[in-house]
């Protein structure tokens, strides 16, 4: 077993073919969220940009000014190969930007990987302009299937990849968020007007016995309505929209 002694080395391996090598892409839901919450001329920072395909391509192609940062040299190299402005940073708790630098910050599926997500959130608040917006997403630890698995099967799925149940000790997710925990963390560092929702949940698609019958994870209109009303239970992932107080 390879011993990865520091976060930079770990995430260089994470973004390599021999690591987790996640298939990053932007879901239609998040594309709509970006479009509705980030104005077309915004200067945007992508914290934990990875290879840039989750948010960078969409933001650039839709007129937003883009800078991505990540601890992984291999992830940043992949983002740069796509023509994105991506930069290696040693630690997301100390962003290399002046106060009030960005109109918007995106942080997609990153906070759950961090040793100190609250400190990173405070840094994101610092570099946002007054009234600037943060769009952040995390897995929902209290999703209905996670509750079912823990209560009935006695197992916890950290939800990093397909081996997470069998080998949770190797999972890259080290912090876990519910609706309440995510809201409290953002509020504790100074964000306001915090809105938490859920997305990407499913019923048929998340029951293994039924998934064989229906290959798609897509959900019905009635499920989406439940997800909007009960994000704490029905959302596979959580999204937070939060603002920096104005002057």
Secondary structure, DSSP 8 states (H G I E B T S, - for coil): -----SHHHHHHHHTSTTS--------HHHHHHHHHHS-TT-EEEEET-TTSTTTHHHHHHTT-EEEEEES-HHHHHHHHHTT--EEE-S-TTS-SS-TT-EEEEEEES-GGG-TTHHHHHHHHHHHEEEEEEEEEEEEBTT-HHHHHIIIII------SSTTTTTTGGG-S----B-HHHHHHHHHHHTEEEEEEEEES--SGGG-HHHHTT-------HHHHHHHHH-HHHH-SEEEEEEEE---
